[in-house]
Amino acid sequence: MPASLNRAVQYAHQNQNHFLNDLKKLVMIPSVSTDPEHKSDMLQAAEYLANELRSLGVSQVQLFPTQGHPIVFGNLSSARDNVPTVLIYGHYDVQPPDPLDLWQSLPFTPEQRGDHLYARGASDMKGQIIASLKAIESIVKTGEMPVNVKFLFEGEEEIGSPNLDSFIEDHKALLACQVVLNPDSGMIAPDVPTIIYALRGLAYFELRVYGPAHDLHSGVFGGVVYNPAQALSLLVAGMHDHQGRVTLPGFYDRVRPLAPEERDEFARLPLDEDYFLKQTGATELWGEAGFTPAERVGARPTLDVNGLYSGFTGKGSKTVIPAWAMGKISMRLVPDQDPQEVQQQLLRYLEEHPLPGIRWELTAMAGGPACITDRTSGYTQALARALETVWGKPPLFKREGGSIPVVASMQQLLGVDSVLTGFGLPDDNIHAPNERLHLPTWFMGIDSLVHFFFNLQENKDE
């Protein structure tokens, strides 16, 4: 191990309490982006990160205002020539803590219990931002940064990043880099280092179904008009066949088949049926026939009903035929599928299934493409070697079932791929009460990022 790398790793080990205290300071700030009452807290969190960057000797630290919450930018130049520039992405906003009565400790008062730190944002993703900053601190406090680093921390990820793409588009030169480090993912288990190389996209819709002009008495009118709630139920039930396949016309036309080597990689993942049963509490799994659970989650498109509403839903009984019904429908898309094309497929499905006396309206709520990166790139392999050094085993490569829209934005607007990592775990309760961070994994993650930045020197000619 080079002397400079060894000094940085030793610094990280000797300053774990200091690192943890700084994380606690950040999670104490209730930076809930969706709530206007927390606007001042959002600014406080942004300023905290800006000050952290300044303490590392980062130049060009700026808070860029947006129509929502500010974006934090910084630039740390290496003293070395001809080295790559990595852009570190993160978001400092968090989900609301509700329901508060389910928390065992106050959501914005971090509490350490055993090996875990409990607080909103501890895992998603303030813990991941601080891990990146502390890896850099370990290097700059003991030597020189081996690569150039830029920082982009936004405050609107949890509300869909409405101002991020325009910021990237307007600041391409400022953000120019060779690769993005995005630690907004996680690991399969504490002893299973993981690299995410693909993310599914998203297409989200609201479907409203209308029948009579107003609610009707089910005794007087039942049996003579089509009930919109039943019509909606029939429509959404027909969106899958008995093999678990989505029935929208042309839905699978652009879906890439899994190559044999990728299926072999999926088979290595410890994500069997028992894993999903344990994680979900379900008694039986369901899904597209012919694929393993891990393949269905990571590499196959899906369609799900996220919510249904119609008629009387209060306590007691009310005999009513509702005038309308509403469903929220999301689709997770895989590479080559297009959200707008999928919308047309859903429209065709609805047009091909007319129901008497029923009209419908479809509204597109959100959408973004899937993305996939090269597992063999020098930047990804630099992270793979770093994880193997710290964990003592090579990482597993995984396709993630969720979506991180900024990854596709970086590909499309900056022309660069992202290296996706992170040190959260599946049972961290992100977006839920009692969010937590497994500290032994987090500290090892800091070590691995130290190694990653040194490994990047080997990519200076790419």
Summary of the structure (lengths in Angstrom):
residues: 462
radius of gyration: 24.1
end to end distance: 23.3
largest distance: 85.5
contacts: 1534
relative contact order: 0.19
helix: 37%
strand: 23%
